[in-house]
Amino acid sequence: MLSDVQRGMIVGAYLMCHNIKLVARRLKMSYATVHFWIKRYEQSNTVERAPGSGRPRKTTARSDRILFRLARANGFATSSELLKHWQNQASRWTVSRRLRERGIRQRRPCRVPLLSRDHRKTRLDWAMRRCHWRQQWKRIIWSDESQFLLRPVDGRARVWRMAGERLDNSKVVQIVQQGGGSVHVWGAIWKGGRSDLVRLQGTVNALRYCDVLHGFFTSVVLPVHSIFQQDNAPAHRSWLTSQFLEDLGLQVLPWPARSPDLNPIEHVWDILGRRMKSRACLNLRELWDALREEWSSIPQEDLDNLILSMPRRVGQVIDKRGGHTRY
């Protein structure tokens, strides 16, 4: 939209040379734009915009900028709360429209672990010590635990429905207390391979965890000079587990607290969860069988690509000074 000054410049330049192409070239505007405003001037002797046929805009450009700054400073405020601070005679629908015009929409906030200053420093130090790693990532055995509900509730799900269909049986999500039960599993991945999925029964203490590790290390052939990764769960940090891994002569990768974004296997759990959406399981036994089947069918190429993303993950931690990454 041209300002009053720009429209005046078009007419003034045309009155001096009477050449539309020359005016457009000198003012760096399109020929159509210059031609339109010159014709408007010749027909009505003015360069004022014609009154629109719709309802006049209720807010000014200045008030829109104020609203934009309010939304940027108060990201979790509702439309009604922004309207109260905006102090403009408008509706909350107007607030939403004005913000959408500037590319701001209400979206689900990303859920990330709480990071203190010490956590950020530890993550940054960890990344800086390994920023030069390339081949070393291929020697790491990435391990983790996860839990899968028999009746999961997907908070991202949406349904298309009409007014009055809110409680329609085909439009609601029926939930069960405790998710109908769950299966707790352990798994590990490395470049070119993966472990069997292990079902964990009851509370996992150090003794049970060592049993899982014993079964794993005695059943697979690992890459030479492997490095074992695990998070900082109590069972993983216990004296018994440390002694067990030391007796195996296995090097353990130090792990910064609250750093699931640095573990590629976290994305494997997400892949597994998405695959399970298409599986209708009636009981925990069927859920466990389906989990093992889907775990085995994940392409190894996908697992390898996740592991090869480690240099990028480390780079993002450094760029964010130890803060949250997009992973």
Backbone bond lengths (Angstrom), bond angles and torsions (degrees), N, CA, C in turn:
res aa  C-N    CA-C-N  psi(-1)  N-CA   C-N-CA  omega(-1)  CA-C   N-CA-C  phi
1 M - - - 1.464 - - 1.527 108.53 -
2 L 1.352 115.13 127.05 1.466 120.17 -178.17 1.518 110.73 -80.62
3 S 1.322 115.96 145.28 1.466 121.14 176.19 1.520 109.94 -81.43
4 D 1.357 115.66 170.72 1.467 120.01 177.74 1.529 110.66 -60.79
5 V 1.329 117.37 -38.03 1.463 121.11 -179.51 1.522 110.87 -64.54
6 Q 1.344 117.47 -43.68 1.463 120.81 -179.64 1.521 111.28 -64.64
7 R 1.322 117.37 -39.47 1.469 119.21 178.33 1.517 110.84 -66.71
8 G 1.339 116.44 -37.93 1.467 120.28 177.14 1.519 111.85 -65.31
9 M 1.354 116.62 -36.81 1.464 120.07 178.51 1.528 110.57 -65.11
10 I 1.321 117.16 -37.39 1.466 120.32 179.23 1.527 110.42 -61.29
11 V 1.333 115.92 -49.05 1.465 120.00 -177.84 1.529 110.54 -67.01
12 G 1.338 116.98 -43.11 1.459 120.02 179.94 1.517 112.37 -61.01
13 A 1.348 117.08 -44.11 1.464 120.26 179.19 1.515 111.39 -65.95
14 Y 1.329 117.23 -36.33 1.479 119.94 -179.73 1.520 111.33 -68.48
15 L 1.339 116.98 -39.12 1.456 120.21 179.93 1.530 111.58 -65.33
16 M 1.350 116.06 -22.35 1.462 119.35 -179.69 1.536 112.43 -84.44
17 C 1.342 117.60 -35.07 1.473 118.85 -174.25 1.525 114.24 -122.25
18 H 1.341 118.48 -16.82 1.468 123.90 179.76 1.531 111.73 52.40
19 N 1.330 115.77 41.17 1.464 120.56 178.07 1.529 107.94 -137.11
20 I 1.332 115.82 107.24 1.470 120.37 -173.84 1.531 111.17 -64.71
21 K 1.329 117.36 -41.81 1.461 120.14 -179.50 1.525 111.60 -62.37
22 L 1.338 115.90 -41.34 1.458 119.70 179.89 1.532 111.22 -65.41
23 V 1.345 116.24 -41.78 1.467 120.46 178.27 1.534 110.52 -61.90
24 A 1.329 116.32 -44.65 1.470 120.15 -179.57 1.521 111.14 -62.31
25 R 1.343 116.65 -40.32 1.451 119.73 -179.08 1.525 111.87 -68.56
26 R 1.330 117.11 -42.50 1.459 120.27 -178.27 1.519 112.28 -70.52
27 L 1.316 117.89 -35.44 1.466 121.20 179.86 1.528 112.35 -88.98
28 K 1.337 116.29 -3.03 1.466 121.77 179.60 1.522 111.93 57.31
29 M 1.321 114.01 47.53 1.462 121.64 176.64 1.513 109.05 -123.41
30 S 1.313 116.34 164.40 1.452 120.05 178.68 1.530 110.63 -72.94
31 Y 1.314 114.87 152.09 1.465 120.33 179.22 1.531 110.43 -60.96
32 A 1.328 117.15 -40.05 1.466 120.85 -177.54 1.519 111.24 -63.02
33 T 1.343 116.14 -41.15 1.467 119.45 -179.93 1.520 111.40 -64.06
34 V 1.318 117.00 -47.19 1.470 120.92 179.86 1.526 110.38 -63.11
35 H 1.331 116.84 -43.58 1.467 120.78 -179.69 1.529 111.22 -62.15
36 F 1.342 116.68 -39.53 1.469 119.91 -179.09 1.525 111.98 -62.21
37 W 1.338 117.37 -46.52 1.458 119.91 -175.89 1.531 112.08 -75.42
38 I 1.304 117.80 -28.49 1.473 119.25 175.07 1.524 110.19 -68.52
39 K 1.353 116.49 -42.73 1.469 119.31 176.73 1.519 110.96 -62.84
40 R 1.340 116.47 -38.66 1.472 119.41 178.22 1.535 109.80 -61.84
41 Y 1.329 116.98 -41.58 1.473 120.77 -179.80 1.530 110.99 -66.46
42 E 1.323 117.37 -41.36 1.461 120.61 -178.79 1.524 111.73 -67.93
43 Q 1.320 117.59 -32.02 1.458 121.09 -177.26 1.529 113.46 -84.18
44 S 1.336 115.92 -37.26 1.468 118.89 -174.47 1.515 113.74 -121.02
45 N 1.337 117.32 -0.98 1.465 122.12 179.98 1.537 111.90 58.84
46 T 1.350 115.98 32.31 1.465 120.81 178.61 1.524 109.06 -152.89
47 V 1.310 115.66 158.49 1.471 120.59 175.57 1.523 110.87 -118.12
48 E 1.323 116.35 18.83 1.463 120.60 176.72 1.525 109.17 -73.89
49 R 1.346 115.81 144.72 1.454 120.08 176.95 1.519 110.46 -67.22
50 A 1.314 116.51 141.10 1.467 120.77 178.18 1.521 109.42 -69.34
51 P 1.319 117.29 143.83 1.468 119.60 179.32 1.525 111.22 -61.92
52 G 1.330 116.51 135.58 1.455 120.29 179.30 1.508 112.30 -72.78
53 S 1.336 115.19 160.26 1.463 119.79 -179.33 1.527 112.34 -85.89
54 G 1.344 117.27 -17.00 1.461 120.12 -178.85 1.514 113.11 -88.67
55 R 1.333 115.22 -174.49 1.446 120.62 180.00 1.522 109.54 -70.20
56 P 1.325 117.91 136.64 1.473 120.45 -179.19 1.528 110.62 -60.98
57 R 1.323 115.80 145.13 1.463 121.16 178.51 1.522 109.15 -63.75
58 K 1.325 116.10 133.83 1.456 120.71 -171.92 1.524 112.73 -86.70
59 T 1.317 117.46 -16.90 1.459 120.81 -177.91 1.521 110.36 -117.68
60 T 1.307 114.64 156.44 1.465 120.20 178.79 1.535 109.55 -97.89
61 A 1.326 115.02 168.37 1.462 119.49 178.64 1.528 110.84 -62.38
62 R 1.329 117.01 -35.74 1.464 120.96 -179.56 1.528 110.72 -66.83
63 S 1.353 116.78 -44.36 1.463 119.16 179.97 1.527 111.00 -67.21
64 D 1.327 117.25 -32.04 1.463 120.25 176.69 1.526 110.70 -65.32
65 R 1.323 117.19 -38.60 1.451 120.48 177.62 1.529 111.11 -65.99
66 I 1.318 116.28 -37.76 1.474 120.20 177.39 1.525 109.75 -62.77
67 L 1.342 117.06 -43.84 1.463 120.93 179.04 1.531 110.61 -62.56
68 F 1.315 116.54 -41.02 1.460 120.82 179.23 1.530 110.71 -60.03
69 R 1.336 116.98 -44.79 1.461 120.64 179.44 1.530 111.25 -66.04
70 L 1.338 117.34 -36.31 1.461 120.74 177.60 1.529 110.76 -63.31
71 A 1.337 116.34 -43.23 1.463 120.36 -178.95 1.521 111.14 -67.06
72 R 1.323 116.98 -36.55 1.460 120.08 179.85 1.533 111.52 -70.05
73 A 1.334 115.81 -32.51 1.467 119.91 -179.04 1.520 112.43 -84.84
74 N 1.344 117.83 -20.95 1.469 121.94 -177.41 1.527 108.39 -130.78
75 G 1.327 115.73 71.37 1.453 120.64 -172.38 1.512 114.45 -64.35
76 F 1.328 119.09 -27.04 1.457 121.62 -176.83 1.532 112.74 -96.93
77 A 1.320 117.59 6.20 1.460 120.97 178.86 1.527 110.13 -75.23
78 T 1.338 116.70 146.54 1.461 121.09 175.88 1.523 110.17 -80.13
79 S 1.334 116.37 169.35 1.461 120.36 178.61 1.525 110.75 -60.18
80 S 1.326 116.56 -39.38 1.472 120.39 -179.97 1.530 110.84 -65.50
81 E 1.330 117.09 -39.66 1.468 120.39 179.10 1.526 110.96 -67.43
82 L 1.330 116.69 -40.31 1.467 119.33 177.23 1.525 110.65 -64.65
83 L 1.331 116.23 -38.88 1.459 119.93 179.56 1.528 111.50 -63.12
84 K 1.332 115.91 -37.05 1.467 119.94 179.26 1.528 111.03 -63.87
85 H 1.327 117.74 -41.91 1.468 121.22 179.59 1.525 111.64 -78.10
86 W 1.318 116.86 -26.05 1.460 121.67 -179.24 1.514 111.56 -68.13
87 Q 1.360 115.32 -33.09 1.469 122.07 178.85 1.526 111.35 55.63
88 N 1.324 114.37 49.79 1.459 121.21 178.58 1.516 108.90 -124.75
89 Q 1.320 116.89 141.46 1.456 120.94 -179.26 1.533 109.05 -77.33
90 A 1.330 115.50 79.47 1.462 121.38 -179.22 1.527 108.30 -147.25
91 S 1.315 115.86 176.59 1.458 121.05 179.29 1.527 109.67 -101.61
92 R 1.328 115.89 167.17 1.456 119.22 178.41 1.524 110.99 -67.88
93 W 1.341 116.23 -22.16 1.467 119.23 175.89 1.531 110.18 -69.32
94 T 1.328 115.25 -35.61 1.464 118.88 175.74 1.523 110.61 -64.51
95 V 1.341 116.30 -39.00 1.467 120.31 176.96 1.522 110.27 -57.41
96 S 1.327 116.19 -47.05 1.469 120.03 -178.87 1.524 111.03 -64.10
97 R 1.330 117.04 -41.45 1.466 119.46 -178.96 1.520 111.45 -65.53
98 R 1.333 116.73 -43.76 1.464 119.62 -178.87 1.538 111.32 -63.30
99 L 1.326 116.15 -38.80 1.466 119.24 179.75 1.527 110.85 -71.54
100 R 1.331 117.54 -36.40 1.463 119.24 177.14 1.519 111.22 -64.03
101 E 1.329 116.78 -33.52 1.457 120.08 177.74 1.526 111.40 -60.87
102 R 1.332 116.50 -28.11 1.464 121.11 179.72 1.527 112.51 -100.29
103 G 1.328 115.97 13.24 1.464 120.00 174.77 1.511 115.27 83.68
104 I 1.331 118.45 16.19 1.464 121.54 -179.86 1.523 109.18 -106.73
105 R 1.309 116.47 123.57 1.463 122.86 175.40 1.521 109.28 -131.19
106 Q 1.313 116.59 153.38 1.456 119.90 175.50 1.520 108.98 -76.00
107 R 1.313 116.11 125.19 1.454 122.44 -179.16 1.528 109.37 -130.65
108 R 1.320 115.72 164.79 1.462 118.88 177.78 1.527 109.50 -69.13
109 P 1.318 117.67 130.35 1.474 118.63 177.28 1.512 110.98 -70.14
110 C 1.302 116.03 144.58 1.458 121.31 177.42 1.530 109.03 -73.13
111 R 1.318 117.08 131.63 1.467 122.15 179.76 1.525 109.33 -92.50
112 V 1.304 116.69 119.69 1.465 121.91 -176.65 1.523 108.98 -133.88
113 P 1.328 117.36 157.70 1.477 119.76 177.83 1.533 111.30 -64.32
114 L 1.323 115.39 147.81 1.452 120.99 176.61 1.520 109.20 -72.19
115 L 1.329 116.08 123.92 1.458 121.40 -178.30 1.527 109.63 -113.76
116 S 1.321 115.92 120.66 1.451 120.84 174.28 1.522 109.18 -84.59
117 R 1.330 116.32 177.18 1.464 119.92 177.69 1.527 110.78 -61.50
118 D 1.337 116.61 -40.06 1.474 120.18 179.07 1.524 111.00 -64.96
119 H 1.346 116.33 -39.99 1.461 119.50 178.47 1.525 110.50 -61.52
120 R 1.319 116.98 -44.95 1.468 120.71 -179.73 1.536 110.75 -62.35
121 K 1.321 115.79 -42.08 1.463 119.30 -179.82 1.527 110.75 -64.21
122 T 1.345 116.61 -42.23 1.460 120.47 179.85 1.527 110.92 -64.42
123 R 1.321 116.22 -42.21 1.462 119.89 178.81 1.529 111.22 -64.04
124 L 1.316 115.89 -41.52 1.464 119.64 -179.74 1.532 110.86 -65.66
125 D 1.331 116.59 -43.72 1.463 120.23 178.10 1.525 110.87 -61.19
126 W 1.334 115.96 -42.13 1.466 120.99 179.82 1.527 110.23 -61.45
127 A 1.312 116.88 -43.55 1.464 121.10 -178.75 1.527 111.53 -69.76
128 M 1.323 117.26 -40.52 1.455 120.24 -178.86 1.537 111.30 -63.30
129 R 1.333 117.17 -35.04 1.462 120.46 179.87 1.530 112.03 -71.38
130 R 1.337 116.95 -16.76 1.466 119.91 -176.18 1.524 112.81 -123.82
131 C 1.322 116.58 17.63 1.468 119.93 -177.97 1.528 111.77 -67.86
132 H 1.334 117.70 -21.06 1.462 121.05 -179.20 1.526 112.06 -94.45
133 W 1.338 118.36 -2.02 1.464 121.41 -178.29 1.527 110.74 -68.92
134 R 1.311 116.30 136.96 1.462 122.14 172.76 1.531 109.20 -133.97
135 Q 1.340 117.33 -67.61 1.458 120.97 -179.47 1.527 112.10 -71.47
136 Q 1.343 116.60 -24.71 1.468 119.71 -176.25 1.530 112.02 -61.68
137 W 1.335 117.07 -31.97 1.469 119.53 -178.27 1.530 111.03 -63.70
138 K 1.320 117.38 -26.92 1.463 120.85 -178.26 1.522 112.03 -73.93
139 R 1.331 117.61 -12.67 1.464 121.23 -179.45 1.524 112.83 -97.08
140 I 1.314 117.21 -1.77 1.469 120.13 -174.08 1.525 110.35 -88.76
141 I 1.327 115.28 136.60 1.465 122.91 173.22 1.526 106.82 -96.24
142 W 1.330 116.97 108.67 1.468 121.55 -177.08 1.522 108.85 -90.27
143 S 1.327 117.70 125.21 1.467 121.09 -177.58 1.527 110.38 -129.47
144 D 1.319 114.48 155.85 1.465 118.68 179.05 1.524 108.72 -171.16
145 E 1.329 114.67 167.95 1.462 122.20 175.53 1.522 108.92 -118.21
146 S 1.325 115.45 155.18 1.465 119.96 177.05 1.518 109.24 -153.26
147 Q 1.317 115.13 165.03 1.461 121.08 -177.41 1.520 108.73 -128.87
148 F 1.325 116.44 136.35 1.458 121.64 -178.80 1.529 109.21 -124.39
149 L 1.333 115.87 126.79 1.463 121.68 -177.92 1.520 110.77 -84.48
150 L 1.329 115.50 147.11 1.463 120.69 175.58 1.531 110.47 -68.19
151 R 1.331 116.54 -37.08 1.473 121.68 179.06 1.523 108.40 -124.08
152 P 1.312 117.79 75.09 1.480 119.67 -178.20 1.512 111.74 -71.58
153 V 1.330 115.74 154.32 1.462 122.50 175.92 1.522 107.34 -115.28
154 D 1.320 116.60 117.41 1.454 121.78 -178.72 1.522 109.04 -89.75
155 G 1.323 117.07 107.73 1.458 120.62 -179.67 1.510 113.63 -68.67
156 R 1.346 118.06 -11.84 1.451 121.28 -179.95 1.523 112.66 -91.57
157 A 1.342 116.90 -5.16 1.459 119.94 -175.45 1.524 111.23 -69.19
158 R 1.322 116.83 145.48 1.453 124.12 176.25 1.516 108.85 -130.49
159 V 1.315 117.56 154.57 1.459 121.71 179.87 1.527 109.27 -133.33
160 W 1.338 116.04 138.36 1.455 121.28 174.58 1.525 107.96 -87.74
161 R 1.319 116.90 120.55 1.465 120.28 179.79 1.520 109.71 -149.48
162 M 1.306 114.95 162.51 1.464 121.67 178.03 1.521 109.32 -98.87
163 A 1.319 115.27 169.47 1.463 120.52 177.68 1.525 109.22 -60.27
164 G 1.336 116.01 135.89 1.456 120.77 179.52 1.517 114.09 91.50
165 E 1.352 117.59 -4.27 1.456 120.65 -178.83 1.521 112.60 -102.05
166 R 1.329 117.21 15.24 1.459 120.88 -174.15 1.521 112.05 -58.49
167 L 1.348 118.39 -38.11 1.464 122.21 -178.09 1.515 112.63 -104.53
168 D 1.309 117.18 15.29 1.455 120.41 176.57 1.532 109.44 -64.66
169 N 1.332 117.60 136.36 1.465 121.38 -175.51 1.518 112.75 -56.96
170 S 1.320 116.89 -32.41 1.464 119.99 -178.62 1.521 112.46 -84.32
171 K 1.337 117.03 -3.30 1.464 120.70 -176.20 1.518 113.23 -116.66
172 V 1.320 118.28 4.54 1.457 121.15 -177.57 1.526 109.94 -112.83
173 V 1.334 115.87 161.03 1.460 122.35 173.99 1.523 107.57 -108.50
174 Q 1.314 116.94 117.15 1.458 121.34 -178.58 1.528 108.89 -91.10
175 I 1.315 115.53 128.43 1.463 121.14 -176.25 1.522 110.40 -114.49
176 V 1.328 114.65 157.97 1.456 122.41 179.17 1.516 108.18 -123.72
177 Q 1.323 117.45 141.43 1.453 120.88 178.98 1.530 110.20 -58.25
178 Q 1.331 115.39 136.69 1.467 122.24 -178.53 1.523 112.06 64.27
179 G 1.342 116.50 15.65 1.461 119.14 178.20 1.513 114.07 68.67
180 G 1.362 117.33 14.17 1.462 120.09 -179.95 1.516 113.44 76.24
181 G 1.338 117.09 13.24 1.459 120.78 -176.60 1.512 110.67 100.61
182 S 1.314 116.52 166.96 1.460 119.94 -176.19 1.515 110.60 -148.89
183 V 1.337 114.73 165.48 1.461 122.97 175.38 1.520 107.51 -120.36
184 H 1.333 116.13 124.79 1.460 123.07 -179.34 1.528 107.27 -99.28
185 V 1.328 116.77 125.47 1.466 119.94 -173.84 1.518 110.88 -128.54
186 W 1.333 115.02 159.58 1.466 123.83 173.61 1.514 108.58 -128.99
187 G 1.317 116.19 142.33 1.456 120.01 178.15 1.517 110.86 -153.59
188 A 1.320 115.47 167.00 1.466 121.53 179.28 1.528 108.97 -144.38
189 I 1.320 115.76 148.56 1.464 121.50 176.83 1.520 108.91 -134.22
190 W 1.310 117.11 156.10 1.457 123.15 172.99 1.522 107.40 -153.87
191 K 1.307 116.05 170.50 1.468 120.73 -178.63 1.522 109.19 -62.29
192 G 1.321 114.71 111.37 1.459 120.22 177.85 1.504 114.91 93.56
193 G 1.338 118.95 3.41 1.455 118.53 -179.22 1.518 113.25 -164.73
194 R 1.317 113.97 175.19 1.473 121.75 177.65 1.517 108.68 -154.68
195 S 1.317 116.37 160.67 1.456 121.27 176.43 1.524 109.59 -87.02
196 D 1.327 115.36 170.76 1.464 119.06 166.21 1.525 108.10 -71.71
197 L 1.308 116.19 152.31 1.456 119.61 175.78 1.526 108.33 -76.88
198 V 1.326 116.48 130.33 1.465 121.85 -176.62 1.519 108.94 -110.37
199 R 1.319 116.81 129.45 1.468 120.93 177.21 1.519 109.37 -87.64
200 L 1.325 116.04 129.62 1.459 122.26 -179.81 1.523 109.38 -102.14
201 Q 1.311 116.24 126.59 1.458 121.71 -178.20 1.526 109.99 -104.39
202 G 1.321 116.84 131.23 1.456 120.77 176.53 1.516 112.71 69.27
203 T 1.316 115.13 -163.89 1.459 121.20 179.61 1.522 109.74 -72.63
204 V 1.332 115.29 132.26 1.465 119.76 -178.52 1.524 108.87 -90.78
205 N 1.328 115.91 104.79 1.464 120.29 174.67 1.523 109.08 -99.17
206 A 1.303 116.76 -176.91 1.466 120.66 -175.62 1.525 111.49 -62.02
207 L 1.346 117.46 -38.92 1.466 120.31 -177.49 1.526 110.99 -65.23
208 R 1.321 116.71 -45.42 1.467 119.93 179.44 1.520 110.71 -67.01
209 Y 1.304 116.35 -36.29 1.463 119.21 179.58 1.529 110.57 -65.90
210 C 1.302 117.33 -40.53 1.471 120.34 177.24 1.523 111.19 -64.02
211 D 1.340 117.23 -35.22 1.469 119.92 175.80 1.531 110.55 -61.68
212 V 1.345 116.52 -41.44 1.465 120.66 178.28 1.524 110.20 -62.72
213 L 1.335 116.55 -45.49 1.462 120.31 -179.29 1.529 111.22 -65.69
214 H 1.321 116.81 -37.80 1.461 119.94 179.53 1.527 110.40 -62.93
215 G 1.335 116.25 -44.51 1.461 119.76 178.30 1.518 112.25 -63.89
216 F 1.305 116.19 -34.54 1.469 120.34 -179.66 1.526 111.54 -71.41
217 F 1.321 117.29 -52.98 1.465 120.51 -174.09 1.524 112.96 -69.37
218 T 1.331 117.56 -20.88 1.464 119.76 178.58 1.518 112.55 -91.26
219 S 1.322 117.67 -2.27 1.471 120.01 -175.62 1.519 114.03 -116.97
220 V 1.344 118.35 -5.31 1.460 120.38 -177.49 1.527 109.76 -129.25
221 V 1.334 113.53 157.74 1.462 120.43 173.76 1.527 106.77 -106.26
222 L 1.311 116.31 114.86 1.459 121.91 -173.58 1.521 111.05 -96.51
223 P 1.333 117.23 160.40 1.470 120.29 176.52 1.530 110.98 -59.80
224 V 1.338 115.33 154.68 1.468 120.55 179.45 1.530 109.54 -64.86
225 H 1.329 115.69 141.43 1.465 122.74 179.17 1.538 111.33 58.03
226 S 1.319 115.75 43.62 1.472 120.46 -179.25 1.522 110.72 -67.34
227 I 1.326 114.18 151.14 1.459 122.30 175.96 1.522 106.94 -120.70
228 F 1.312 117.09 127.46 1.469 121.18 -176.27 1.520 110.28 -94.39
229 Q 1.344 115.31 133.25 1.462 120.76 178.83 1.521 109.53 -114.16
230 Q 1.312 116.07 137.56 1.456 123.34 172.94 1.518 107.71 -151.09
231 D 1.343 115.88 157.07 1.459 118.25 179.91 1.529 109.95 -83.26
232 N 1.344 115.60 -167.47 1.467 119.92 -172.52 1.527 113.20 -101.89
233 A 1.333 117.00 33.69 1.463 120.20 175.50 1.526 109.64 -62.36
234 P 1.328 118.35 150.42 1.477 120.35 -177.33 1.521 113.90 -53.53
235 A 1.341 116.60 -41.45 1.460 118.80 -179.54 1.524 111.77 -65.73
236 H 1.337 116.58 -27.86 1.468 120.72 -179.27 1.531 111.49 -78.65
237 R 1.323 116.82 -28.32 1.462 120.76 -176.16 1.528 113.11 -94.96
238 S 1.318 116.70 1.04 1.470 119.76 -175.92 1.533 111.35 -68.57
239 W 1.328 114.77 159.80 1.465 120.64 178.47 1.514 110.40 -62.55
240 L 1.340 117.62 -39.17 1.458 121.46 -177.76 1.527 110.93 -62.02
241 T 1.351 116.60 -44.76 1.464 120.17 179.70 1.523 110.95 -66.42
242 S 1.334 116.55 -42.49 1.464 119.83 179.38 1.521 111.51 -61.01
243 Q 1.337 116.09 -41.63 1.467 119.95 179.81 1.524 110.92 -67.55
244 F 1.334 116.07 -37.77 1.466 120.45 179.50 1.529 110.94 -62.69
245 L 1.323 116.99 -46.70 1.463 121.03 -179.95 1.525 111.33 -67.78
246 E 1.332 115.82 -33.46 1.470 119.62 178.14 1.521 110.77 -67.83
247 D 1.330 117.05 -39.55 1.461 120.92 178.27 1.525 111.44 -64.30
248 L 1.317 116.81 -29.61 1.461 120.59 177.23 1.525 112.00 -76.68
249 G 1.324 116.22 -11.69 1.454 120.37 -177.18 1.516 112.55 69.81
250 L 1.326 116.20 29.84 1.457 121.34 -175.10 1.526 110.33 -99.81
251 Q 1.298 116.15 130.54 1.459 120.74 176.80 1.526 109.32 -76.50
252 V 1.336 117.22 134.99 1.464 122.59 -178.76 1.519 108.99 -110.95
253 L 1.307 115.60 133.39 1.462 121.25 -179.68 1.524 110.18 -77.80
254 P 1.331 119.38 121.17 1.475 120.02 174.71 1.530 109.38 -58.15
255 W 1.320 115.41 142.74 1.462 118.00 -173.68 1.535 110.67 -129.27
256 P 1.355 117.14 126.52 1.469 119.96 178.27 1.528 110.79 -73.48
257 A 1.301 116.88 143.48 1.464 121.25 -179.01 1.523 111.05 -65.66
258 R 1.334 115.18 148.98 1.463 123.68 175.43 1.533 111.90 54.14
259 S 1.307 114.87 53.27 1.467 120.15 -177.82 1.525 112.12 -132.21
260 P 1.341 118.22 54.33 1.474 118.60 177.28 1.528 112.44 -65.10
261 D 1.339 116.77 -22.84 1.464 119.07 -179.62 1.518 112.62 -69.97
262 L 1.337 117.69 -12.06 1.459 121.37 178.96 1.525 112.52 -95.12
263 N 1.319 117.64 -3.77 1.461 121.40 -177.64 1.525 109.86 -106.43
264 P 1.339 118.91 111.20 1.472 120.66 -177.88 1.521 113.99 -59.46
265 I 1.320 118.11 -27.08 1.459 119.45 -176.44 1.534 111.78 -68.40
266 E 1.342 117.07 -20.05 1.464 119.27 175.55 1.522 110.44 -59.65
267 H 1.324 117.26 -36.50 1.459 120.91 178.08 1.524 111.10 -72.83
268 V 1.334 116.73 -27.31 1.463 119.50 176.28 1.526 110.01 -66.21
269 W 1.339 117.20 -39.60 1.464 119.75 176.65 1.533 110.50 -61.66
270 D 1.330 116.68 -37.84 1.459 120.04 178.24 1.530 110.40 -65.72
271 I 1.331 116.73 -42.57 1.468 120.22 177.04 1.533 110.14 -60.70
272 L 1.324 115.92 -43.89 1.461 120.57 -179.53 1.529 110.72 -63.39
273 G 1.344 116.60 -41.63 1.457 119.94 179.13 1.520 112.44 -63.50
274 R 1.327 117.19 -38.92 1.464 120.10 178.40 1.524 110.99 -67.54
275 R 1.342 116.59 -37.78 1.451 119.14 177.74 1.529 111.78 -65.56
276 M 1.339 116.02 -31.90 1.458 119.74 -177.72 1.520 113.28 -73.12
277 K 1.336 117.18 -13.74 1.462 119.74 179.37 1.519 112.37 -62.17
278 S 1.313 115.90 -29.20 1.470 119.81 -178.61 1.528 112.41 -88.28
279 R 1.327 117.15 0.17 1.463 120.87 -178.57 1.522 109.49 -103.62
280 A 1.323 116.47 122.08 1.469 121.84 178.03 1.526 108.38 -95.00
281 C 1.323 116.44 106.34 1.468 121.42 -177.03 1.524 109.10 -108.63
282 L 1.332 116.27 131.56 1.465 120.74 -177.39 1.521 112.53 -90.29
283 N 1.318 117.82 -23.52 1.456 120.73 -178.31 1.527 109.11 -149.33
284 L 1.326 115.21 175.85 1.462 119.95 -176.03 1.529 112.09 -67.43
285 R 1.313 118.00 -29.90 1.456 120.55 178.27 1.530 110.28 -64.57
286 E 1.336 115.98 -45.31 1.464 119.41 178.00 1.527 110.93 -65.71
287 L 1.333 116.39 -35.85 1.463 119.74 177.79 1.524 110.64 -62.85
288 W 1.326 117.52 -44.05 1.464 121.37 -180.00 1.529 111.30 -64.26
289 D 1.334 117.00 -43.09 1.467 120.23 178.53 1.530 110.87 -63.04
290 A 1.326 116.66 -40.55 1.469 120.01 179.95 1.523 111.14 -67.83
291 L 1.336 117.02 -38.35 1.467 120.32 178.59 1.524 111.03 -62.22
292 R 1.333 117.19 -44.79 1.469 120.18 179.23 1.527 111.24 -63.54
293 E 1.325 116.20 -39.79 1.473 119.87 -179.57 1.518 111.08 -66.07
294 E 1.341 117.15 -45.64 1.458 120.54 -178.83 1.524 111.43 -69.89
295 W 1.332 117.18 -35.74 1.472 120.95 178.02 1.528 110.06 -60.35
296 S 1.324 116.56 -42.95 1.459 120.52 -178.16 1.524 112.65 -71.66
297 S 1.337 117.07 -24.31 1.464 120.42 -174.72 1.531 113.18 -91.92
298 I 1.331 118.18 -3.96 1.469 119.50 175.60 1.521 108.40 -65.58
299 P 1.319 119.36 126.69 1.473 120.12 -178.43 1.521 111.76 -59.34
300 Q 1.338 116.28 136.35 1.461 120.57 179.15 1.520 111.04 -62.02
301 E 1.320 116.73 -30.00 1.467 120.21 178.60 1.527 111.32 -59.88
302 D 1.348 116.27 -37.97 1.468 119.66 178.17 1.525 110.88 -64.63
303 L 1.318 116.75 -40.88 1.462 120.13 179.05 1.526 110.67 -66.07
304 D 1.336 116.28 -42.35 1.466 119.62 -179.81 1.524 111.11 -63.90
305 N 1.341 117.25 -39.07 1.464 120.50 179.68 1.524 111.04 -64.15
306 L 1.332 117.10 -36.43 1.460 119.93 177.29 1.526 110.85 -64.95
307 I 1.318 116.30 -41.40 1.467 119.91 179.41 1.524 110.73 -66.49
308 L 1.333 116.43 -39.58 1.469 120.45 -179.14 1.529 112.49 -71.65
309 S 1.335 117.11 -7.23 1.468 120.20 177.17 1.524 112.41 -82.82
310 M 1.329 118.33 -2.67 1.457 121.17 -175.58 1.528 114.14 -58.81
311 P 1.347 120.38 -41.77 1.472 117.88 176.58 1.528 112.80 -58.23
312 R 1.320 117.43 -35.89 1.470 119.82 178.40 1.524 110.65 -70.42
313 R 1.317 117.35 -38.71 1.468 120.64 178.44 1.539 110.54 -62.63
314 V 1.314 115.28 -46.29 1.464 119.91 179.45 1.526 109.77 -62.28
315 G 1.337 116.81 -41.85 1.460 120.21 178.81 1.517 112.37 -61.09
316 Q 1.335 117.27 -38.57 1.456 119.73 179.21 1.522 111.82 -68.53
317 V 1.334 117.24 -37.43 1.466 119.68 177.08 1.523 109.91 -60.99
318 I 1.329 116.58 -40.85 1.462 120.15 178.62 1.526 110.60 -67.11
319 D 1.335 117.09 -43.16 1.468 120.75 179.03 1.526 111.44 -61.64
320 K 1.340 116.71 -36.07 1.471 121.73 -178.91 1.521 112.39 -88.74
321 R 1.324 116.86 6.92 1.470 121.96 -179.56 1.525 111.68 54.18
322 G 1.335 115.14 42.82 1.454 120.67 177.95 1.508 114.21 89.77
323 G 1.324 118.36 0.10 1.460 121.74 -177.87 1.512 112.55 -82.03
324 H 1.339 114.77 -168.22 1.469 121.74 -176.68 1.522 110.34 -70.78
325 T 1.324 115.84 146.26 1.455 121.85 177.44 1.533 108.94 -114.58
326 R 1.327 115.65 171.74 1.461 119.77 -179.37 1.533 111.92 -74.37
327 Y 1.318 116.71 -7.14 1.458 120.09 179.29 1.516 111.43 -84.00
